[in-house]
Amino acid sequence: MTEVRVYTYFINVVFTVRKESNFYLKGEYMLKKTLLRLTLVGVVAISAVSLANAATVTGPYIGGQLGWGDIHASTGDLPGHSNITAAVNDFNAVNWQNYSASVKNASSGLAGRLFLGYQFTPNWAVELGYLKFHDADLKGDYTGSSNLVGSEEGMSIPTNGENYSYKGVVKEHAFDLVGKGILPLENGFSLYGKLGIAYVQQTSTLNQSTTHSGIVPPTAMTTPAPTSVTVNQRYSSDTNRFLPEFGVGASYDITSNMPVDLSWTHIQKTSGTIESADFISLGLAYKFNA
């Protein structure tokens, strides 16, 4: 900014001298002088900013980011999720004398990203990265018991207890390619925005188990005996999709070739079962052309 003030002062002095010697110039000529002055001041200011930005290191860089990620998964995203709804409805339709239920939906946790990049100018760069999210853990457990006696699917099993449980896991990672617009500020700080595309790969599994338990009534030849029937089911699916990605961040140059940053990245759902995802992180990069 010192260069801007010096150059501006020099231009003002020149025009002041010319004004004193041409006091009686016509208005049209004065307007042209004013426009010329503004143009020169703008050129000097842009030149000074360009000189400041020239100190920014361009070229290849690598880095990593670590933080919190959320893939916003729910049981509705699991394969075979309609079976969960049906089983829970059937379970709750029984008037159990003893009843307990617990549900856990955790779709966020530790996440990380590795990236390679190339900065073409102080204001533009491109990055290729790999982002791994925390696995979503979706669980439910329902237990009921009573003295009711009945049959299940034609089997003569007096039922006085039932347990239904499920466990769903959603694993997700993405490869992304983004353009990066950078706004350098003073004292090593800068702001940036990212826009690009992510290739998201998601694997989902659902395991569910239903156990019916009861007591076989005694007969003339037998005594009462506990019995149970367990049915296990498993579903899985793999989904891949290209989705838009964007983000914003702020960085600070610890040294000329080592910036740290704080950023937010968002992958936007368009259709299908892959939900939108968010990633908030702290990052560190290394620029090679220091």
C-alpha positions in Angstrom: 0.0 0.0 0.0 3.0 2.3 0.5 3.7 2.2 -3.3 0.1 3.1 -4.0 0.3 6.3 -1.8 3.6 7.3 -3.3 2.5 6.9 -6.9 -0.8 8.6 -6.2 0.9 11.6 -4.5 3.3 11.9 -7.6 0.3 12.0 -10.0 -1.5 14.6 -7.9 1.6 16.8 -7.8 1.9 16.6 -11.6 -1.7 17.5 -12.2 -1.5 20.3 -9.6 1.4 22.0 -11.5 -0.5 21.6 -14.8 -3.6 23.0 -13.3 -1.8 26.1 -12.0 -0.3 26.8 -15.5 -3.6 26.1 -17.3 -6.1 27.8 -15.0 -8.2 29.1 -17.8 -8.6 25.8 -19.7 -12.1 25.0 -20.9 -14.3 22.5 -19.0 -14.0 19.8 -21.6 -10.3 19.6 -21.3 -10.6 19.6 -17.5 -12.9 16.6 -17.7 -10.4 14.7 -19.8 -7.7 15.5 -17.3 -9.9 14.1 -14.5 -10.6 10.9 -16.3 -6.9 10.4 -17.1 -6.0 11.0 -13.5 -8.5 8.3 -12.3 -7.2 5.9 -15.0 -3.6 6.3 -13.9 -4.4 5.9 -10.2 -6.3 2.7 -11.0 -3.4 1.3 -13.0 -1.0 2.1 -10.1 -3.3 0.5 -7.6 -3.7 -2.7 -9.7 0.0 -2.8 -10.2 0.7 -2.6 -6.5 -1.8 -5.4 -5.8 -0.2 -7.5 -8.5 3.2 -7.0 -7.0 1.9 -8.1 -3.6 0.2 -11.2 -5.1 3.4 -12.1 -7.0 4.8 -13.3 -3.7 2.2 -16.1 -3.5 3.8 -19.4 -4.4 2.4 -21.1 -7.5 2.9 -24.6 -8.7 2.1 -28.1 -7.3 1.1 -28.8 -3.7 -0.1 -31.7 -1.5 -2.1 -31.7 1.7 -4.5 -33.3 4.1 -7.6 -32.3 6.0 -9.1 -33.8 9.2 -12.4 -33.0 10.8 -16.0 -33.8 11.2 -18.2 -35.3 8.5 -21.9 -36.2 8.2 -23.4 -38.3 5.4 -27.0 -37.7 6.8 -27.9 -41.4 6.4 -31.1 -42.9 7.9 -32.8 -46.3 8.0 -34.8 -45.2 4.9 -31.5 -45.3 2.9 -30.8 -48.9 3.8 -31.5 -51.8 1.5 -34.5 -53.7 2.7 -35.6 -50.7 4.8 -39.3 -51.6 4.2 -38.8 -54.7 6.2 -37.8 -52.6 9.2 -40.9 -50.6 9.0 -43.1 -53.7 8.7 -41.4 -55.6 11.5 -41.6 -52.6 13.9 -45.3 -52.0 13.1 -46.1 -55.7 13.7 -44.2 -55.7 16.9 -45.9 -52.6 18.2 -49.3 -54.0 17.3 -49.0 -56.6 20.1 -50.1 -55.6 23.6 -47.0 -56.7 25.4 -47.0 -56.8 29.2 -43.3 -55.9 29.2 -41.8 -53.8 26.4 -38.5 -52.1 25.7 -37.1 -50.4 22.6 -33.9 -48.6 21.7 -32.9 -46.9 18.5 -29.6 -45.3 17.5 -28.9 -43.4 14.3 -25.4 -42.1 14.1 -24.3 -40.8 10.7 -21.5 -38.4 11.6 -18.0 -38.7 13.0 -14.3 -38.3 12.2 -13.6 -37.8 8.5 -10.5 -37.0 6.4 -9.4 -35.8 3.0 -6.1 -36.1 1.1 -5.5 -34.0 -2.0 -3.1 -33.0 -4.8 -3.3 -29.6 -6.3 -1.7 -27.1 -8.7 -1.9 -23.4 -8.2 -1.7 -21.7 -11.6 -1.9 -18.0 -10.4 -2.3 -16.3 -7.1 -6.0 -16.5 -7.7 -6.7 -19.9 -9.3 -5.9 -23.5 -8.5 -7.3 -27.0 -9.1 -7.4 -29.9 -6.7 -7.9 -33.7 -7.0 -8.8 -35.3 -3.6 -10.0 -38.4 -1.8 -12.5 -38.0 1.0 -13.4 -40.7 3.5 -16.4 -40.3 5.8 -17.2 -42.0 9.1 -19.4 -45.1 8.8 -23.0 -44.5 9.6 -24.3 -46.8 12.4 -28.0 -47.4 12.4 -29.4 -49.7 15.1 -32.7 -50.7 16.6 -33.7 -53.3 19.3 -37.3 -54.2 20.4 -38.1 -56.7 23.1 -41.6 -57.7 24.4 -42.9 -60.4 26.6 -46.3 -61.6 27.9 -48.3 -64.6 28.7 -50.1 -64.6 25.4 -50.2 -67.9 23.6 -50.5 -68.3 19.8 -49.0 -69.7 16.7 -46.6 -68.2 14.2 -46.7 -69.0 10.4 -48.5 -72.3 11.0 -46.0 -73.5 13.7 -47.6 -74.6 16.9 -45.3 -72.6 19.1 -46.9 -70.9 22.1 -45.4 -67.5 22.1 -44.8 -65.4 25.1 -41.8 -63.3 24.0 -40.3 -61.7 21.0 -37.1 -59.8 20.1 -36.6 -57.9 16.9 -33.2 -56.2 16.2 -31.5 -54.7 13.2 -28.1 -53.1 12.4 -27.4 -51.1 9.3 -24.0 -49.8 8.2 -23.4 -47.2 5.5 -19.8 -46.7 4.3 -19.1 -43.8 2.0 -16.1 -42.2 0.3 -15.6 -39.9 -2.6 -13.1 -38.8 -5.2 -13.4 -35.1 -6.1 -12.1 -32.7 -8.7 -12.6 -29.0 -7.9 -11.6 -25.6 -9.1 -10.4 -23.2 -6.5 -10.8 -19.4 -6.6 -8.5 -17.6 -4.1 -8.7 -14.0 -2.8 -5.4 -13.1 -1.2 -5.6 -10.7 1.8 -2.9 -9.0 3.9 -0.4 -10.7 6.3 -0.6 -14.2 4.7 -4.4 -14.6 5.0 -6.6 -15.5 2.1 -10.2 -16.6 1.4 -11.2 -19.2 -1.2 -14.2 -21.0 -2.7 -14.3 -24.4 -4.4 -16.7 -25.8 -7.1 -16.5 -29.1 -8.8 -17.7 -32.7 -8.9 -17.5 -35.7 -6.6 -17.7 -39.3 -7.5 -19.3 -40.8 -4.4 -19.2 -44.6 -3.7 -21.5 -46.0 -1.0 -21.9 -49.5 0.4 -24.9 -50.2 2.6 -25.7 -53.4 4.6 -28.7 -54.3 6.8 -28.8 -57.3 9.1 -32.0 -58.0 11.0 -33.0 -60.8 13.4 -36.4 -61.8 14.8 -36.6 -64.3 17.7 -39.9 -65.8 18.9 -39.7 -67.6 22.2 -42.2 -69.5 24.3 -43.0 -72.5 26.4 -44.2 -75.8 24.9 -47.1 -76.8 27.2 -46.8 -80.1 29.0 -48.5 -83.3 27.9 -49.0 -86.7 29.5 -45.5 -87.7 28.2 -43.6 -84.4 28.5 -42.9 -81.5 30.8 -43.0 -77.8 29.9 -40.0 -76.9 27.7 -38.7 -73.5 26.5 -38.4 -73.1 22.7 -37.5 -70.4 20.3 -37.3 -69.7 16.6 -34.8 -67.1 15.1 -35.0 -65.8 11.6 -32.0 -63.8 10.3 -32.0 -61.7 7.1 -29.3 -59.7 5.4 -29.4 -57.1 2.6 -26.7 -55.2 0.9 -26.3 -52.7 -1.9 -23.6 -50.7 -3.7 -24.3 -47.3 -5.2 -22.0 -45.0 -7.2 -22.9 -41.5 -8.4 -21.5 -38.2 -9.6 -22.7 -35.3 -7.5 -21.9 -31.6 -7.4 -19.5 -30.3 -4.7 -18.8 -26.9 -3.4 -17.1 -25.3 -0.4 -15.6 -22.2 1.2 -12.6 -21.7 3.4 -10.0 -19.4 4.9 -6.2 -20.0 5.0 -3.1 -18.6 6.6 0.5 -19.0 5.4 2.6 -20.3 8.3 5.5 -20.0 5.9 5.6 -19.2 2.2 5.1 -22.9 1.3 3.0 -24.2 4.2 -0.6 -22.9 4.6 -3.2 -24.0 7.1 -6.9 -23.7 6.5 -10.3 -24.0 8.0 -13.0 -25.1 5.5 -16.5 -26.4 4.9 -17.2 -28.8 2.0 -20.7 -29.8 0.8 -21.7 -32.6 -1.6 -25.2 -32.1 -2.8 -27.8 -34.9 -3.3 -29.5 -34.9 -6.7 -31.4 -38.2 -6.8 -31.1 -41.8 -5.5 -30.3 -43.0 -2.1 -27.0 -41.1 -1.5 -27.8 -38.2 0.7 -26.1 -34.8 0.9 -22.8 -34.8 2.9 -20.9 -32.2 4.8 -17.3 -32.0 5.9 -15.8 -29.3 8.3 -12.1 -29.6 8.6 -8.7 -28.2 9.5 -6.1 -28.7 6.8 -2.3 -28.4 6.2 -0.7 -28.2 2.8 2.9 -28.1 1.4 3.8 -26.1 -1.7 6.8 -27.4 -3.6 7.9 -24.2 -5.5 9.0 -22.2 -2.5 
